[in-house]
Amino acid sequence: MLTHLAHGRARVVEEIRAAAPLMAALAAPVPARGPWLTAALNVQPAGPLARVRPRALVVARDPDARPDAAALLLVRRRGTSAAVTLLGAEPGPLPEGRPPARLLARDPEAAAHLAAGLVGLLEDLRGPWTLRLAGLPLGDPTLASLAAAMPDAQLSNSRSRRLVDELDAVGDVRRTVDPAEVERELPAVLARVPEHQRVFVRAAARLHAAIGQLEVAVVPGPSAGRPAAVLLTLLDRGPAGTDRWPWWGDSDVGGLRRELGSPSVTLTASAGLVRLGRRTPVRQG
């Protein structure tokens, strides 16, 4: 198998598009698919002086084949150090209750090559680095290979509390998936989103509404200026029906509660604390 590393926004967007069939084959969740990742990419600073650089690490059986594995990453520079995270994990609120992230790998062989490529990427970084791969499912084969290559890396499990939609019990709810209606309701939602997350929420909401993957729910309030409750729900339509995943909401009247969700895994590592395993050559692209 061949491994290559794509640098820069335009190249990473190309790799995201090329990985779409792999994302579909692996039933990747909405936050690990192209539209979400593209929205996350578009809100990052761009230009030669930007301190955040996107990377796409891709494994394929030959240069012209579709990817067999891929990791979509951000490398953030602070002084001489670098922090490596998954693309899509930082700019705004993630839906909770189940693992939202993926290291895409078609089979264990591809996962092992992807892990080796990640080790090579870290070895090529100048200066100290930290690695944090969060929100991944239990049993992820790439994480298993990484843990074997980086014995001092730490694996931790956590369970977030998923948002449960019970708005129909507290009042008349306006629900819409129509992009024009979503656009009209979006300012009332964004007014409640933390200010530093609004740019991403606006971009991701508009993009997912345009492809029929977002529902906005509004419970009218006593005055026209402020709804009593708002909720954004991601919609994943498949052969088995529509999977509804409440993303972000706020309510003055109840109807939104939280309950324990599925566990997820986080791997963390730092330069100087681990001895990296044997490196697989990474072809720069």
N, C-alpha and C positions, 0 to 999 in steps of 0.2 A: 504494500500500500504506500501511497505517496502522501506526504503532509506538506501543506503550504500555509503561510501566514499572510493575510491581506491587511494592509495598512490604509487608514483614511476612510472618511465617510463614504465616498462614492464606491470604493472597492468593497467595503463592508455591506453596503446596501445590495450590491450585486450578489454577494455570497448569501445574504439573507433570502433573496429571491430564489437562488439556486437551491437552497435548503428547504424550500417550501414542501416539496413532495416527501422529504424525510420527516419534517414536522408532522405532516398529515399521517404518514405511515405509523409514526410513534404515538399518535393521538396527543401531541403536545398541548398543554393548556393554553388558553388565549394569551396570558402574559409571556409565553415562550414562543409565540408565533410572529410572523412578519409584521403585521400592522402595529402591534404593541412595541416591538423592538425598533421599528422605524420611527414611531413617535418619540421613543426615548432617545434615539439617535439625533433627531432633529432639534431637540431642546438643549443639546449639549453645545458648549461654545465651540466655534469652528475657527480655522485660520492657523497660520504657522506658529503663533504664540500661545495657542490654547494649551492648557495644562492637562486636559483630558483627551486621550487619544483612543479611538475605537480600534479593535483588532478582531479579526475573524480567523480562527485556527480551524483548518478544514482537512479532513482525511478522505481520500478517494482511491479507488483501485487503479485508476489510470487518469492521466491529465484531462481527458475529455469526458470523464464519467461524472454523474451526479454524486454529491457528497454521500459518503457512508458514515461520517461523523463530523460534528462541528461544535465549536465552542465560540459563542459571541461574547466579547469581553470589552471592558474599559480599563485602560491603564491611566491612572491619575498620578501626576507628578507633584510632589511637594518638596521643594528644594532638591536635594540629591536623591530622595527616596521615591519609590514607586509603589502604588497600591493597585492591585489587580482584583477586579470584581466582575460579576456577570453583567452584561448589558441588560438594561431594563429593570435593575434592582433598586436604582437610586432616585430617579427624578421626581417620583410622586408616590402616592399610596398604592400598595399592592393589595389585591383581594386576598382575604385571609381564609384560613380554615383548611387549606390543602396546599401541597407543595406547588408554588407558582413557577418555578424555574426548571430548566432542563439543560443537561449536557447531552447533546443529541448523538446517539450511537446506534447503528442498525443492528449490531451483534457484538458479542464479547471481544472478538478480534479487533473490530473498529474501535471499541472503547479503549482497549489497551494501547492502540496507536495514538488515540487522542490524548490519553494520559501522558504518554511519552512526549508528545508534542508540547503539552503544557509545561512539562519539566524543562524541555529545551527552551521554551519562551522565557521562563524564569531565569535560566542560566544566562541568557543573552541580555538581560536587563542590566543597565549600569547602576551601580550603587545598591544600597539596601532595598529590600522589597517586602511587602506583605501580600498574602493571597487570602481572599475570603470568597468562597463559593457557597452561597446561602440559598435556602429554600428548595433544596433538591429532594427527590423521593428516596425513601428507604430502599436499600439494595441497588443503588445506582452503580452500574459496573465501572464507569470511569472513575468514580470516587474510590472504589475498591482498588483499582490499579494505581491511582495516585497515592493512596495510603501506603501501599506496598513499596512504592518508589521513594516516598518521603516519610520514613518511619517516625519522625518527630512531629509530623502534622497532627492536628487535633480534630477529631470528629465529635460533634455534639448533636443531640436530638432535641427538638423542641416541638411544642404544639401550640398553634395560635388559636384564637377563638373566632370562629366563623360568624359572619353577620347573617341573621335570620330575618327574612322579610315577612312581617305580620301587619303591614300597613292597612290591609283591607279590614282589620278588626277595629281600627280607630277612626275611620272616616271614609268619605268618598275619595277615591284615589284616581287621579288622572295618570294613565300609563300610555306611553307612546314609544314606538320605534321609528316613526317617520323622521327622517333627517331634518326637515324644516321645523317640525314641532320640537324636536330635541334642541335645535338651535334657539328657539324661543324660550325654552325652559332653562337652558344652560346658565344664564346669568344668575338666576336664583340659587342654583346649586353651587356655582363657583363662589358666591358671596360667603358661603359657609366653609369652603375648603381653605386650609391654611395658606397664607399668601404665597409662601415659597414653593407650593405645589400646584398652584393654579395654572401656570403655563402648560405643564405636562398634562394635567387633567383635561384642560380645554382641548389640547391637540389630540390626545388619545380618545376622548369622547367623540369628537367630530369624525375622526377617522373610522372608529368602530361603528358609529351610527351610519356612515355612508355605505358600509358593507352589511348592514343589518345585524350587527353583533352588539348593539347597545339598546337598553331600555331605560328611559327616565320615568320615574314615578314621583308625583307631587301630590301632597295632601294640602288643599287650600287652607290658609290661615284666616283669622278674623279680619285682617286688613289685606289689601291687595299687594302691599309691598313685601311681605314676608310669608312664605308658605309655612304651614305647621310642620311639615316633614318633606324631605327630599331623599331620593335614592337613585343611584346608578347601578344597573345590573348588567353584567356581561352575559352574552348569549352565545353558546357554542352549539350550532345546529349540526346534527349528525343523523345517521341511519336510525338510531334508537330514539330520536326525538331531540328536544332542545334542553340542554343543560344550562340551568340558570345559576349564575354565580354572583350574588350581591357583592358589589365592589366597594362603594363608598356611600354613606348616608348619614343623615342627621335629623333628629326629630325633637320637637317640643312636646309631643303628645304621646310618646311611646310608639309601639308598633315595630320597633327595631330592637332585637335582643341579640346576645352573643352566647354561643355554646362552644364547647371544645370541638376542635376539628381534628384532622389527620396529622400525624407527626411528619416533620421534615428534617433534613440533615444539613449541617453546615460544616465545611472543612476550612480550617484556618492554618496558615503556616507563615513563617517569617524567615528571611535570609539570616544566616548566622546561627540559626537554631537547628537547622537540618542539613544533612549532607545529601544532595540530590543524587538520584540514581543515574545510570548510564543514559546519555542523551541520544535521542533519535534526531538525525539531521532534519532541520526545518528549512524548506525552500521558501525564500522570501518572495512575495508576490504583490 
